């Protein structure tokens, strides 16, 4: 055979192999169509089960005006392995799922409650370890959990006010050494209030703003709050300079306590807070970005762990019903991280500076927090409300 003929044969073989791979990818490796058709008269009525593992279904709504929610559920009809919350008319959306062996069906529902269920199909193949089904929760359960969470924050807010009062009084009296001692307890009170993100609005900048992004940096007039006071206390600024800073901080803390009952916190935010609090810890405290001279990033991280604990405590009942293994795992890892951080608190109450940790110590802390974040990131998916579709008009 000539070189040209051999090259042509190889090209044909390559095309055949590439085509086979493409078919396998489009069909989940099982040689069957993964297209799920939703219409007014059926919900994936002819779907074919793939092999266990990851499959990307293409879900198509062929109706001209009906919005459906589409869920792939297990044999118990309550464990959801994947869902599309709102599938618009005449559209198609991918549904990426990981399925262990077992029986499954598609459930298609409109907002009014009209429901279509596909035939059950059996997925066969080897066990998988990365499937994360969830059981829908009653939105009222999350509402009650948020009420518990808000109630748990009130004692922290009141302690924040009392500690900040003492701090401002010391600065006003010119007792700056005493103020440096009083600064940390007040700041740690605030660090426990994980709800601050997005919810406290302008209060967060007034109480705990950062100089990053300000034109004047640490000298910018808009730089206010605990970190501004920290900078001044640990950089030798005079009491006359710091007195108005402490006074504004104290007024803002009192304002927050007064306004807190009026600040709306969407109930769904609670499932995100546990993750977001410690995500910010990794970004700001474990990098030292927020250190303005007190060298207390590890103390702030420890307080963030306590704040995350408040969120998990509020979610305990609903998460225990949805996924007790996840609750146990996150609780254990959170406790372990808290103990690791607290080991850096000296007997005299001072904390080991972040920059004095060894590389091994930093890596162990980073690893513990990163592993915990992976677990906390699963909570929002585990505590989703039951899917609902749209109206027919």
LINQUI-V838520 format. One line per field, one symbol per residue. ss: DSSP state (h for helix, s for strand, l for the rest). psi: psi as a letter, one per 40 degrees, with the letter a starting at -180 (. if undefined). burial: I if it has 16 or more other ideal C-beta (glycine too) atoms within 10 Angstrom, else O. A space follows every 50 residues. Layout:
BEGIN
ss->???
psi->???
burial->???
END
This chain:
BEGIN
ss->llhhhhhhhhhhhhhhhhhhhhhhhhllllllllsssssllsslllllll slsssssssssllllllsssssssllllssssssssslllsssssssssl lsssssssslllllssslllsssslllllllllsslslhhhhhhhhhhhh hhhhhhhhhhhhhhhhhhhhhhlllhhhhhhhhhhhhhhhhllllhhhhl lhhhhhhhllllllllhhhlllllshhhhhhhhlllllhhhhhhhhhhhh hhhhhhhhhhhhllllhhhhhhhhhhhhhhhhhhhlllllllllllhhhh hhhhhhhhhhhhhhhhhhhhhhhhhhhhhhhhhhhhhhhhhhllslllll sllhhhllhhhhhhhhhhhhhhhhhhllhhhhllsllllllll
psi->iiddddddddddddddddddddddddeeeeeihehhhhieeigfdfihha iiahhhihhhheieehhiihihiadeedhheiihdhhiifiihihhihhi iaiiihhhiideehhihiiiihhiaiiiefhgiihiihdddddddddddd ddddddddddddddddddddddeegddddddeddddddddeegeedhdde bddddddfiieheidebeehdehiaddddddddeffiidddedddddddd ddddddddeddehhhhdedddddddddedddddddeeedeheeeffdddd ddddddddddddddedddddddgdddddddddddddddddddeehideei ihideeiiddddddddddddddddddeedddefiihiiaaie.
burial->OOOOOOOOOOOOOOOOOOOOOOOOOOIIIIOOIIIIIIIOOIIIOOIOII IIIOIOIOIIIOIOOIIIIIIIIIOOOOIIIIIIOIIOOOOIOOIOIIII OIOIIIIIIIOOOOOIIIOOOOIOOOOOOOIOIIIIIOOOIIOOIIOOII OIIOOIIOOIIOIIOIIIOIIIOOOIOOIIOIIIIIIIIIIIIIIIOOII OOIIOIIIIIIOOOOOOIOOOOIIIIIIIIIIIIOOOOIOOIOOIIOIII OIIOOIOOOIOOOOIOIOIIIIIIIIIIIIIIOIIIOOOIIIOIIIIIII IIIIIIIIIIIIOIIOOIIOOIIOOIIOIIIOIIOOIIOIIOOIOOOOOO IIOIOOOOOOOOOOIOOIIOOIIOIIOIIIOIIIOOIOIIOOO
END
